[in-house]
Amino acid sequence: MFKNLSDRLSDTLKKIRGQARITEDNITDALRDVRVALLEADVALPVVRSFTERVKQRAIGQEVLKSLSPGQAFVKVVQDELIEILGGGTRELNLRAQPPAVVLMAGLQGSGKTTTTAKLAKLLRERENKKVMVVSCDVHRPAAIEQLRTLAEQVKVEFHHSQTGEAAETIAARALEDARRKFMDVLLVDTAGRLAIDQEMMAEVQRIHAAVTPVETLFVVDAMTGQDAANTASAFNDALSLTGVVLTKVDGDARGGAALSVSQVVGQPIKYLGTGEKTDGLEPFHPERIASRILGMGDVLSLVEEVQRKVDQDKAEKLAKKITKGRKFDLTDFKEQLEQMVNMGGMASLMDKLPGMGQIPDAVKAKVDDSETRRMIAIINSMTPKERRFPDLMSKGSRKRRVAAGSGTQIQDVNRLMKQYNQMQRMMKKFGKGGMKGLMKKMKGRMPPGGMPPGGMPPGGLPPGFQ
């Protein structure tokens, strides 16, 4: 998300950042470009007007014009105002009510409410150690109840059974009583949606709201709906008094207009971002981190948190001990590193969070293809256990031909894999001898601008295009 906006803003701010003297005229020119960039990102016009006016008022004051580094000061103003329109600071769910705290999920059909309900249940169970129950009040779409039941089993939370033919508010009230009897901490209520806003849907969700009195009412909206997301959010807010927003499918939206509009329109913060269909694809929304990413400054904090959650710490520790004891880094170890990188969202996701990546030419970025990582995993999977343990065996052409045929690749692909493995193996050997200091020295000058991620290098070594 925000790729197009980030590219446009980075170009605009790059021009003004390096200027020794900033005047009202060149601030006006820069803001004209910023305005166009925001409109192209499908940000609602009232939000664009408010944003540019606030930036202009601050920029023509002493804060920028009298600054020793006016270009940098202007960028800081833009960053601060981006954070503001994204909702200010991070807002967590308010679950401090007497258990069970009820969270109502509302939104149009197709926005991802049911999947998001399961994702949120998993997040609350795993990260906040909450006992969670989910219930479907969507009596208009029979598959919705079964879908939530299946997802509840996957994420290991309690499911309250419901069926079509019942009144939605009756189901919700019964689920609340069930949650109380079972001493649940949180009850997540999934509601019905329509393809468009209508009176019947709004009346039903209002009755559900009255039946359970939720402490949080979250509006779930597809990020790709653009400006329509803000209009729909406004209608739901009038009916329900929303407390927060969940943006879904943000990985499919390169513009980001919904994120920059919806919070301002409803006056409530975006609390979560959803990606993909997997149940772990939900993350808390951090306005300051998103603003940094939009301006090409990276998001190292999110990267660190992702590494801590998704990297298998036991395997990492075993590998570190193995290398420091002088034992050889083999192809099984290399495969595990590649799988760790895929688990973290791939190299493209990692690059998106590293500072300075916006300065890398598009031609180089295009070479960083996660399909190459999966291809290398497939090649290693086609090797015998002995070949993985003793990589020197792969020097024989007959073995390369067999592995290439088994993995559906070419001999050149096998050669490329072995070249990258050998590079990684030499780095690990250096690490074993000289520690991290030796490894950093070895890597110096070979990573893109912005340096290395935590741990000294991306899992799986250098991606194609950085060698």
C-alpha positions, 0 to 999 in steps of 0.5 A: 500500500501507498507505493504510488503515493510514496514515489510521488511524495519522495520525488517532491520532497527530494527537490525541496529537502536539498534547498538551502533557502526555502521561500513561500513560492517554492513551498507553494509549488511543493504543496501543489505537487503534494496535492496532486499526489494525494488526489491521485492516491484517491484521498477524499478532497476535503481531507486533501484540502485540510492537509495542505492548508495545515502544512502551508500554515506551519511551513510559512512560519518560523518552524520552517523558514527560520530553520537551519535546515529548512528542507528537512524541517518542511519534510518533518511538517509533512510527516507530522501532518500525515500522522495526524490525518492517519489518526495520531498515535496508536489506539489499542482496543478498549477491553477494560470493561467487565468481561466479556468485552463485546466487540461488534464488527460492521461493514458491507458485504465482501469487506472481509468481516468474517475473516477479520473476526477470526484474525482478530480473535487469533491476535487477541488469544496469542498476543494478549492471552485473552479467552475469546468467543466468536459468533455469527449474526449473519442470518442472511448468508448461510455460508457465513456461519459455517465459514466463521465456525471453520475459522474459529477451529483454525484459530483455536477460539470458542464458537457460539453456534447460530442458525438462519431463521433466528433474529440476529439480535437474539443470537447476539444476546444469547452469545453474550450470556454464553460468553458470561457462563464460560468466563470469556474475556472477549466476545466478537460479534460478526454481523451481516452486510449488503452490497450497498447501504440500505435501511434494513441492514442498518436497522438490524445492526442497530438492534444487535448493538442495542442487544449487546452494548459493545465496548468497541464497534469496528467498521471493517472496510476494503482499502481498495474501495478508495473514496467510497470507503470514507463515504460508507464509514460516515454512514455507519458512524451516523448509525452506530457511533464507531470506535475504530476502523479496520482496513482490509486487503491493504496489500492489494491497494497501491494508492492508500487513499482509504487509509488517509481519508477514513479516519478523518471522515469518521473522527475515529482511528484506524486500529488494524490493517488486514492483509491476505486470507491467512489468519495471521494477516492482521496487524495493529495500525501505527500512524507514525510508522505508516507515515515514515514508510510513505515518506521512504523512511522505512519502518524498522520497528515493525520489522523488528517486531515481525522478526521476533514473532515469526523467526523460529528462535530455537532454530536460529539459536541452534544455527548460531551454535553450530556455526560458532563451533566451526561446523559447516553451514549446509544446504538444509540450513540454507533452506531453513533461512529461505523459509524464514524469509518467506514466512516474514512475507518475502524479500519485498516485504522486508525491503518495504520496511528498510530505510532508504529503499525508496532510493533504489532504482525500480530496475533493481527492485524488479529483480527482487522477486520472491518467486526466486526464493521459492524456486530455490527452496524447490531445488533444495527439496529435489536433492537427496539428504546426503546432497543437502548435507554435503553440498560439494556433491552438487558439483557433478553435472549429472546431479545438477541435471537430475535436481533441475528435472525434479524441481522443474527448473533449469541447470542454470537455476541450480548453478545460481542457487549453488553460487548464492549458497557458497556466498552465504556459506563463506559469510557464515564461516567468517561469522564463526571465526570473527563474530558479528564484527567480521561478518559486518566487515565482509558485508560492507558495501554490499547491501542497499542504502539504509543498511541491514535489518536486525541480525546483520543480514536478511534471512537467506543472504543477499537477494538477487540484484544486490550481489 
